[in-house]
Amino acid sequence: MSIEPLKCGIKIEPPALVLTYLDGKTGKKRQRTMPLRNFTSRVGVTRVAEELKSNPRHRKYLESVPTLQMEKLFRIIQERLRGLSLNDSLDKVKEELKVDPDEDLNKLNDAELKTKKHIMDESFEKNRKKQEDPDFVYDVEVDFENVGGPAIESSGWDSGSDSDLDF
């Protein structure tokens, strides 16, 4: 059975994941609602996403839905259950799942670091050029010139050639 997810959303009350998909067998657009039983504002969203994806009833529908997307949707439900408005919930979750290039990742705990790495992996895969892409070029060489910036200083430790080394 071929399932192509089109949209993934949530219901707040009662908590549920809603998937709109294209049924490859019939070519029809369908919608599936998966209830999140015993979902609270304190439950671990990673565990909920993994359990839902491994559930035999939902596995075939969710196998190509990114876990990070599901976790983000579940966090929105949690913030709504805590009493925040929809816009405040969206803003809070967006801020949590943002990777700031100036942020020191060494100061994060293991769970936060794992989430940030997962976000970076997803972003990399989304932007990566693949061989089947029409604008893919193999073995691109780029000369990074210092255009408009300060002059590049040479360093004493790298001024010699490799032939000067004695092994």
PyMOL CGO cylinders between C-alpha atoms (Angstrom):
from pymol import cmd
from pymol.cgo import CYLINDER

trace = [
    CYLINDER, 0.00, 0.00, 0.00, 1.53, 3.29, -1.11, 0.3, 1, 1, 1, 1, 1, 1,
    CYLINDER, 1.53, 3.29, -1.11, 0.86, 6.27, 1.16, 0.3, 1, 1, 1, 1, 1, 1,
    CYLINDER, 0.86, 6.27, 1.16, 2.04, 9.79, 0.29, 0.3, 1, 1, 1, 1, 1, 1,
    CYLINDER, 2.04, 9.79, 0.29, 1.56, 12.26, 3.17, 0.3, 1, 1, 1, 1, 1, 1,
    CYLINDER, 1.56, 12.26, 3.17, 0.28, 15.65, 2.00, 0.3, 1, 1, 1, 1, 1, 1,
    CYLINDER, 0.28, 15.65, 2.00, -0.41, 17.53, 5.25, 0.3, 1, 1, 1, 1, 1, 1,
    CYLINDER, -0.41, 17.53, 5.25, 0.10, 16.83, 8.91, 0.3, 1, 1, 1, 1, 1, 1,
    CYLINDER, 0.10, 16.83, 8.91, -1.82, 18.73, 11.57, 0.3, 1, 1, 1, 1, 1, 1,
    CYLINDER, -1.82, 18.73, 11.57, -3.25, 18.47, 15.06, 0.3, 1, 1, 1, 1, 1, 1,
    CYLINDER, -3.25, 18.47, 15.06, -6.49, 18.65, 16.99, 0.3, 1, 1, 1, 1, 1, 1,
    CYLINDER, -6.49, 18.65, 16.99, -6.22, 20.22, 20.43, 0.3, 1, 1, 1, 1, 1, 1,
    CYLINDER, -6.22, 20.22, 20.43, -9.34, 18.84, 22.08, 0.3, 1, 1, 1, 1, 1, 1,
    CYLINDER, -9.34, 18.84, 22.08, -9.16, 15.89, 22.27, 0.3, 1, 1, 1, 1, 1, 1,
    CYLINDER, -9.16, 15.89, 22.27, -5.43, 15.70, 21.37, 0.3, 1, 1, 1, 1, 1, 1,
    CYLINDER, -5.43, 15.70, 21.37, -4.94, 13.99, 18.03, 0.3, 1, 1, 1, 1, 1, 1,
    CYLINDER, -4.94, 13.99, 18.03, -2.62, 13.94, 15.02, 0.3, 1, 1, 1, 1, 1, 1,
    CYLINDER, -2.62, 13.94, 15.02, -4.43, 14.49, 11.71, 0.3, 1, 1, 1, 1, 1, 1,
    CYLINDER, -4.43, 14.49, 11.71, -2.80, 13.27, 8.51, 0.3, 1, 1, 1, 1, 1, 1,
    CYLINDER, -2.80, 13.27, 8.51, -4.03, 14.08, 5.02, 0.3, 1, 1, 1, 1, 1, 1,
    CYLINDER, -4.03, 14.08, 5.02, -2.51, 11.66, 2.52, 0.3, 1, 1, 1, 1, 1, 1,
    CYLINDER, -2.51, 11.66, 2.52, -2.79, 10.40, -1.03, 0.3, 1, 1, 1, 1, 1, 1,
    CYLINDER, -2.79, 10.40, -1.03, -3.69, 6.74, -1.29, 0.3, 1, 1, 1, 1, 1, 1,
    CYLINDER, -3.69, 6.74, -1.29, -1.43, 5.44, -4.05, 0.3, 1, 1, 1, 1, 1, 1,
    CYLINDER, -1.43, 5.44, -4.05, -3.62, 2.41, -4.61, 0.3, 1, 1, 1, 1, 1, 1,
    CYLINDER, -3.62, 2.41, -4.61, -6.81, 4.34, -5.39, 0.3, 1, 1, 1, 1, 1, 1,
    CYLINDER, -6.81, 4.34, -5.39, -5.38, 7.80, -6.14, 0.3, 1, 1, 1, 1, 1, 1,
    CYLINDER, -5.38, 7.80, -6.14, -7.82, 9.34, -3.64, 0.3, 1, 1, 1, 1, 1, 1,
    CYLINDER, -7.82, 9.34, -3.64, -7.01, 11.97, -1.04, 0.3, 1, 1, 1, 1, 1, 1,
    CYLINDER, -7.01, 11.97, -1.04, -7.84, 10.69, 2.46, 0.3, 1, 1, 1, 1, 1, 1,
    CYLINDER, -7.84, 10.69, 2.46, -7.63, 11.92, 6.04, 0.3, 1, 1, 1, 1, 1, 1,
    CYLINDER, -7.63, 11.92, 6.04, -6.67, 9.88, 9.09, 0.3, 1, 1, 1, 1, 1, 1,
    CYLINDER, -6.67, 9.88, 9.09, -7.07, 11.04, 12.70, 0.3, 1, 1, 1, 1, 1, 1,
    CYLINDER, -7.07, 11.04, 12.70, -4.82, 9.34, 15.24, 0.3, 1, 1, 1, 1, 1, 1,
    CYLINDER, -4.82, 9.34, 15.24, -5.86, 10.00, 18.86, 0.3, 1, 1, 1, 1, 1, 1,
    CYLINDER, -5.86, 10.00, 18.86, -3.10, 10.77, 21.38, 0.3, 1, 1, 1, 1, 1, 1,
    CYLINDER, -3.10, 10.77, 21.38, -4.34, 8.78, 24.35, 0.3, 1, 1, 1, 1, 1, 1,
    CYLINDER, -4.34, 8.78, 24.35, -3.19, 9.88, 27.82, 0.3, 1, 1, 1, 1, 1, 1,
    CYLINDER, -3.19, 9.88, 27.82, -1.47, 12.93, 26.31, 0.3, 1, 1, 1, 1, 1, 1,
    CYLINDER, -1.47, 12.93, 26.31, -0.68, 15.60, 28.91, 0.3, 1, 1, 1, 1, 1, 1,
    CYLINDER, -0.68, 15.60, 28.91, 1.29, 18.83, 29.05, 0.3, 1, 1, 1, 1, 1, 1,
    CYLINDER, 1.29, 18.83, 29.05, 4.13, 16.95, 30.77, 0.3, 1, 1, 1, 1, 1, 1,
    CYLINDER, 4.13, 16.95, 30.77, 4.54, 13.89, 28.55, 0.3, 1, 1, 1, 1, 1, 1,
    CYLINDER, 4.54, 13.89, 28.55, 7.76, 13.50, 26.52, 0.3, 1, 1, 1, 1, 1, 1,
    CYLINDER, 7.76, 13.50, 26.52, 6.94, 14.39, 22.92, 0.3, 1, 1, 1, 1, 1, 1,
    CYLINDER, 6.94, 14.39, 22.92, 9.82, 12.32, 21.50, 0.3, 1, 1, 1, 1, 1, 1,
    CYLINDER, 9.82, 12.32, 21.50, 8.48, 9.20, 23.17, 0.3, 1, 1, 1, 1, 1, 1,
    CYLINDER, 8.48, 9.20, 23.17, 4.93, 9.92, 21.97, 0.3, 1, 1, 1, 1, 1, 1,
    CYLINDER, 4.93, 9.92, 21.97, 6.16, 10.40, 18.38, 0.3, 1, 1, 1, 1, 1, 1,
    CYLINDER, 6.16, 10.40, 18.38, 8.18, 7.17, 18.47, 0.3, 1, 1, 1, 1, 1, 1,
    CYLINDER, 8.18, 7.17, 18.47, 5.29, 5.19, 19.97, 0.3, 1, 1, 1, 1, 1, 1,
    CYLINDER, 5.29, 5.19, 19.97, 2.85, 6.52, 17.38, 0.3, 1, 1, 1, 1, 1, 1,
    CYLINDER, 2.85, 6.52, 17.38, 5.24, 5.73, 14.51, 0.3, 1, 1, 1, 1, 1, 1,
    CYLINDER, 5.24, 5.73, 14.51, 5.83, 2.21, 15.82, 0.3, 1, 1, 1, 1, 1, 1,
    CYLINDER, 5.83, 2.21, 15.82, 2.12, 1.51, 16.42, 0.3, 1, 1, 1, 1, 1, 1,
    CYLINDER, 2.12, 1.51, 16.42, 1.08, -1.21, 13.92, 0.3, 1, 1, 1, 1, 1, 1,
    CYLINDER, 1.08, -1.21, 13.92, -2.18, 0.64, 13.12, 0.3, 1, 1, 1, 1, 1, 1,
    CYLINDER, -2.18, 0.64, 13.12, -0.40, 3.88, 12.17, 0.3, 1, 1, 1, 1, 1, 1,
    CYLINDER, -0.40, 3.88, 12.17, 3.08, 2.77, 11.05, 0.3, 1, 1, 1, 1, 1, 1,
    CYLINDER, 3.08, 2.77, 11.05, 2.38, 2.69, 7.30, 0.3, 1, 1, 1, 1, 1, 1,
    CYLINDER, 2.38, 2.69, 7.30, 0.85, 6.17, 7.39, 0.3, 1, 1, 1, 1, 1, 1,
    CYLINDER, 0.85, 6.17, 7.39, 3.61, 7.82, 9.43, 0.3, 1, 1, 1, 1, 1, 1,
    CYLINDER, 3.61, 7.82, 9.43, 6.77, 6.18, 8.14, 0.3, 1, 1, 1, 1, 1, 1,
    CYLINDER, 6.77, 6.18, 8.14, 7.58, 9.08, 5.80, 0.3, 1, 1, 1, 1, 1, 1,
    CYLINDER, 7.58, 9.08, 5.80, 6.47, 11.86, 8.19, 0.3, 1, 1, 1, 1, 1, 1,
    CYLINDER, 6.47, 11.86, 8.19, 9.55, 13.39, 9.89, 0.3, 1, 1, 1, 1, 1, 1,
    CYLINDER, 9.55, 13.39, 9.89, 9.67, 12.70, 13.63, 0.3, 1, 1, 1, 1, 1, 1,
    CYLINDER, 9.67, 12.70, 13.63, 10.77, 16.28, 14.25, 0.3, 1, 1, 1, 1, 1, 1,
    CYLINDER, 10.77, 16.28, 14.25, 7.60, 17.58, 12.58, 0.3, 1, 1, 1, 1, 1, 1,
    CYLINDER, 7.60, 17.58, 12.58, 5.48, 15.36, 14.81, 0.3, 1, 1, 1, 1, 1, 1,
    CYLINDER, 5.48, 15.36, 14.81, 7.37, 16.50, 17.92, 0.3, 1, 1, 1, 1, 1, 1,
    CYLINDER, 7.37, 16.50, 17.92, 6.80, 20.14, 16.97, 0.3, 1, 1, 1, 1, 1, 1,
    CYLINDER, 6.80, 20.14, 16.97, 3.06, 19.55, 16.56, 0.3, 1, 1, 1, 1, 1, 1,
    CYLINDER, 3.06, 19.55, 16.56, 2.90, 17.73, 19.91, 0.3, 1, 1, 1, 1, 1, 1,
    CYLINDER, 2.90, 17.73, 19.91, 4.72, 20.63, 21.63, 0.3, 1, 1, 1, 1, 1, 1,
    CYLINDER, 4.72, 20.63, 21.63, 2.06, 23.00, 20.26, 0.3, 1, 1, 1, 1, 1, 1,
    CYLINDER, 2.06, 23.00, 20.26, -0.65, 20.81, 21.79, 0.3, 1, 1, 1, 1, 1, 1,
    CYLINDER, -0.65, 20.81, 21.79, 1.22, 20.82, 25.12, 0.3, 1, 1, 1, 1, 1, 1,
    CYLINDER, 1.22, 20.82, 25.12, 1.48, 24.61, 25.18, 0.3, 1, 1, 1, 1, 1, 1,
    CYLINDER, 1.48, 24.61, 25.18, -2.23, 24.92, 24.35, 0.3, 1, 1, 1, 1, 1, 1,
    CYLINDER, -2.23, 24.92, 24.35, -3.04, 22.49, 27.19, 0.3, 1, 1, 1, 1, 1, 1,
    CYLINDER, -3.04, 22.49, 27.19, -0.97, 24.74, 29.52, 0.3, 1, 1, 1, 1, 1, 1,
    CYLINDER, -0.97, 24.74, 29.52, -3.30, 27.62, 28.63, 0.3, 1, 1, 1, 1, 1, 1,
    CYLINDER, -3.30, 27.62, 28.63, -1.32, 29.59, 26.04, 0.3, 1, 1, 1, 1, 1, 1,
    CYLINDER, -1.32, 29.59, 26.04, -3.10, 31.01, 23.02, 0.3, 1, 1, 1, 1, 1, 1,
    CYLINDER, -3.10, 31.01, 23.02, -2.47, 29.44, 19.62, 0.3, 1, 1, 1, 1, 1, 1,
    CYLINDER, -2.47, 29.44, 19.62, -0.20, 32.30, 18.49, 0.3, 1, 1, 1, 1, 1, 1,
    CYLINDER, -0.20, 32.30, 18.49, 1.77, 32.24, 21.76, 0.3, 1, 1, 1, 1, 1, 1,
    CYLINDER, 1.77, 32.24, 21.76, 2.12, 28.46, 21.49, 0.3, 1, 1, 1, 1, 1, 1,
    CYLINDER, 2.12, 28.46, 21.49, 3.38, 28.72, 17.92, 0.3, 1, 1, 1, 1, 1, 1,
    CYLINDER, 3.38, 28.72, 17.92, 5.88, 31.44, 18.87, 0.3, 1, 1, 1, 1, 1, 1,
    CYLINDER, 5.88, 31.44, 18.87, 7.18, 29.51, 21.87, 0.3, 1, 1, 1, 1, 1, 1,
    CYLINDER, 7.18, 29.51, 21.87, 7.67, 26.27, 19.93, 0.3, 1, 1, 1, 1, 1, 1,
    CYLINDER, 7.67, 26.27, 19.93, 9.28, 28.11, 17.02, 0.3, 1, 1, 1, 1, 1, 1,
    CYLINDER, 9.28, 28.11, 17.02, 11.75, 29.73, 19.43, 0.3, 1, 1, 1, 1, 1, 1,
    CYLINDER, 11.75, 29.73, 19.43, 12.52, 26.37, 21.08, 0.3, 1, 1, 1, 1, 1, 1,
    CYLINDER, 12.52, 26.37, 21.08, 13.20, 24.65, 17.76, 0.3, 1, 1, 1, 1, 1, 1,
    CYLINDER, 13.20, 24.65, 17.76, 15.35, 27.40, 16.29, 0.3, 1, 1, 1, 1, 1, 1,
    CYLINDER, 15.35, 27.40, 16.29, 19.11, 26.97, 15.93, 0.3, 1, 1, 1, 1, 1, 1,
    CYLINDER, 19.11, 26.97, 15.93, 20.92, 30.23, 16.58, 0.3, 1, 1, 1, 1, 1, 1,
    CYLINDER, 20.92, 30.23, 16.58, 24.38, 30.26, 14.91, 0.3, 1, 1, 1, 1, 1, 1,
    CYLINDER, 24.38, 30.26, 14.91, 25.75, 32.29, 17.85, 0.3, 1, 1, 1, 1, 1, 1,
    CYLINDER, 25.75, 32.29, 17.85, 24.39, 29.92, 20.49, 0.3, 1, 1, 1, 1, 1, 1,
    CYLINDER, 24.39, 29.92, 20.49, 26.99, 27.93, 22.45, 0.3, 1, 1, 1, 1, 1, 1,
    CYLINDER, 26.99, 27.93, 22.45, 25.81, 24.33, 22.06, 0.3, 1, 1, 1, 1, 1, 1,
    CYLINDER, 25.81, 24.33, 22.06, 28.33, 23.20, 24.70, 0.3, 1, 1, 1, 1, 1, 1,
    CYLINDER, 28.33, 23.20, 24.70, 26.09, 24.74, 27.37, 0.3, 1, 1, 1, 1, 1, 1,
    CYLINDER, 26.09, 24.74, 27.37, 23.04, 22.62, 26.49, 0.3, 1, 1, 1, 1, 1, 1,
    CYLINDER, 23.04, 22.62, 26.49, 21.98, 19.46, 28.27, 0.3, 1, 1, 1, 1, 1, 1,
    CYLINDER, 21.98, 19.46, 28.27, 21.97, 16.16, 26.34, 0.3, 1, 1, 1, 1, 1, 1,
    CYLINDER, 21.97, 16.16, 26.34, 18.27, 16.27, 25.40, 0.3, 1, 1, 1, 1, 1, 1,
    CYLINDER, 18.27, 16.27, 25.40, 18.45, 19.86, 24.11, 0.3, 1, 1, 1, 1, 1, 1,
    CYLINDER, 18.45, 19.86, 24.11, 21.66, 19.12, 22.20, 0.3, 1, 1, 1, 1, 1, 1,
    CYLINDER, 21.66, 19.12, 22.20, 20.09, 16.04, 20.59, 0.3, 1, 1, 1, 1, 1, 1,
    CYLINDER, 20.09, 16.04, 20.59, 17.10, 18.16, 19.49, 0.3, 1, 1, 1, 1, 1, 1,
    CYLINDER, 17.10, 18.16, 19.49, 19.32, 20.90, 18.03, 0.3, 1, 1, 1, 1, 1, 1,
    CYLINDER, 19.32, 20.90, 18.03, 21.42, 18.30, 16.14, 0.3, 1, 1, 1, 1, 1, 1,
    CYLINDER, 21.42, 18.30, 16.14, 18.24, 16.71, 14.80, 0.3, 1, 1, 1, 1, 1, 1,
    CYLINDER, 18.24, 16.71, 14.80, 17.04, 20.13, 13.60, 0.3, 1, 1, 1, 1, 1, 1,
    CYLINDER, 17.04, 20.13, 13.60, 20.38, 20.76, 11.88, 0.3, 1, 1, 1, 1, 1, 1,
    CYLINDER, 20.38, 20.76, 11.88, 20.29, 17.31, 10.23, 0.3, 1, 1, 1, 1, 1, 1,
    CYLINDER, 20.29, 17.31, 10.23, 16.76, 17.95, 8.92, 0.3, 1, 1, 1, 1, 1, 1,
    CYLINDER, 16.76, 17.95, 8.92, 17.80, 21.35, 7.58, 0.3, 1, 1, 1, 1, 1, 1,
    CYLINDER, 17.80, 21.35, 7.58, 20.89, 19.87, 5.92, 0.3, 1, 1, 1, 1, 1, 1,
    CYLINDER, 20.89, 19.87, 5.92, 18.92, 17.08, 4.24, 0.3, 1, 1, 1, 1, 1, 1,
    CYLINDER, 18.92, 17.08, 4.24, 16.29, 19.54, 3.02, 0.3, 1, 1, 1, 1, 1, 1,
    CYLINDER, 16.29, 19.54, 3.02, 18.92, 21.82, 1.43, 0.3, 1, 1, 1, 1, 1, 1,
    CYLINDER, 18.92, 21.82, 1.43, 21.36, 19.16, 0.23, 0.3, 1, 1, 1, 1, 1, 1,
    CYLINDER, 21.36, 19.16, 0.23, 21.99, 18.74, -3.49, 0.3, 1, 1, 1, 1, 1, 1,
    CYLINDER, 21.99, 18.74, -3.49, 21.38, 15.16, -4.59, 0.3, 1, 1, 1, 1, 1, 1,
    CYLINDER, 21.38, 15.16, -4.59, 22.60, 13.43, -7.74, 0.3, 1, 1, 1, 1, 1, 1,
    CYLINDER, 22.60, 13.43, -7.74, 19.07, 13.25, -9.12, 0.3, 1, 1, 1, 1, 1, 1,
    CYLINDER, 19.07, 13.25, -9.12, 18.60, 17.04, -8.77, 0.3, 1, 1, 1, 1, 1, 1,
    CYLINDER, 18.60, 17.04, -8.77, 18.60, 18.82, -12.16, 0.3, 1, 1, 1, 1, 1, 1,
    CYLINDER, 18.60, 18.82, -12.16, 21.17, 21.41, -11.04, 0.3, 1, 1, 1, 1, 1, 1,
    CYLINDER, 21.17, 21.41, -11.04, 23.54, 18.87, -9.43, 0.3, 1, 1, 1, 1, 1, 1,
    CYLINDER, 23.54, 18.87, -9.43, 27.20, 19.32, -10.35, 0.3, 1, 1, 1, 1, 1, 1,
    CYLINDER, 27.20, 19.32, -10.35, 29.83, 16.77, -9.36, 0.3, 1, 1, 1, 1, 1, 1,
    CYLINDER, 29.83, 16.77, -9.36, 33.11, 17.91, -7.77, 0.3, 1, 1, 1, 1, 1, 1,
    CYLINDER, 33.11, 17.91, -7.77, 32.49, 21.65, -7.56, 0.3, 1, 1, 1, 1, 1, 1,
    CYLINDER, 32.49, 21.65, -7.56, 35.59, 23.70, -6.80, 0.3, 1, 1, 1, 1, 1, 1,
    CYLINDER, 35.59, 23.70, -6.80, 35.06, 27.08, -5.19, 0.3, 1, 1, 1, 1, 1, 1,
    CYLINDER, 35.06, 27.08, -5.19, 37.74, 29.71, -4.64, 0.3, 1, 1, 1, 1, 1, 1,
    CYLINDER, 37.74, 29.71, -4.64, 36.88, 31.61, -1.48, 0.3, 1, 1, 1, 1, 1, 1,
    CYLINDER, 36.88, 31.61, -1.48, 38.37, 35.01, -2.00, 0.3, 1, 1, 1, 1, 1, 1,
    CYLINDER, 38.37, 35.01, -2.00, 38.34, 37.66, 0.66, 0.3, 1, 1, 1, 1, 1, 1,
    CYLINDER, 38.34, 37.66, 0.66, 36.28, 40.16, -1.33, 0.3, 1, 1, 1, 1, 1, 1,
    CYLINDER, 36.28, 40.16, -1.33, 35.95, 43.53, 0.38, 0.3, 1, 1, 1, 1, 1, 1,
    CYLINDER, 35.95, 43.53, 0.38, 37.27, 42.25, 3.70, 0.3, 1, 1, 1, 1, 1, 1,
    CYLINDER, 37.27, 42.25, 3.70, 40.52, 42.84, 5.53, 0.3, 1, 1, 1, 1, 1, 1,
    CYLINDER, 40.52, 42.84, 5.53, 43.73, 41.59, 3.95, 0.3, 1, 1, 1, 1, 1, 1,
    CYLINDER, 43.73, 41.59, 3.95, 44.58, 37.98, 4.67, 0.3, 1, 1, 1, 1, 1, 1,
    CYLINDER, 44.58, 37.98, 4.67, 47.58, 37.65, 6.93, 0.3, 1, 1, 1, 1, 1, 1,
    CYLINDER, 47.58, 37.65, 6.93, 50.02, 34.84, 6.36, 0.3, 1, 1, 1, 1, 1, 1,
    CYLINDER, 50.02, 34.84, 6.36, 51.02, 32.75, 9.31, 0.3, 1, 1, 1, 1, 1, 1,
    CYLINDER, 51.02, 32.75, 9.31, 54.57, 31.68, 10.10, 0.3, 1, 1, 1, 1, 1, 1,
    CYLINDER, 54.57, 31.68, 10.10, 53.65, 28.09, 10.83, 0.3, 1, 1, 1, 1, 1, 1,
    CYLINDER, 53.65, 28.09, 10.83, 52.28, 27.42, 7.35, 0.3, 1, 1, 1, 1, 1, 1,
    CYLINDER, 52.28, 27.42, 7.35, 54.76, 29.39, 5.26, 0.3, 1, 1, 1, 1, 1, 1,
    CYLINDER, 54.76, 29.39, 5.26, 57.00, 26.44, 4.37, 0.3, 1, 1, 1, 1, 1, 1,
    CYLINDER, 57.00, 26.44, 4.37, 56.26, 23.85, 1.76, 0.3, 1, 1, 1, 1, 1, 1,
    CYLINDER, 56.26, 23.85, 1.76, 55.70, 20.17, 2.44, 0.3, 1, 1, 1, 1, 1, 1,
    CYLINDER, 55.70, 20.17, 2.44, 59.10, 19.39, 0.91, 0.3, 1, 1, 1, 1, 1, 1,
    CYLINDER, 59.10, 19.39, 0.91, 60.80, 21.14, 3.86, 0.3, 1, 1, 1, 1, 1, 1,
    CYLINDER, 60.80, 21.14, 3.86, 59.56, 18.49, 6.26, 0.3, 1, 1, 1, 1, 1, 1,
    CYLINDER, 59.56, 18.49, 6.26, 61.97, 15.78, 7.39, 0.3, 1, 1, 1, 1, 1, 1,
    CYLINDER, 61.97, 15.78, 7.39, 60.45, 12.43, 8.26, 0.3, 1, 1, 1, 1, 1, 1,
]
cmd.load_cgo(trace, "trace")
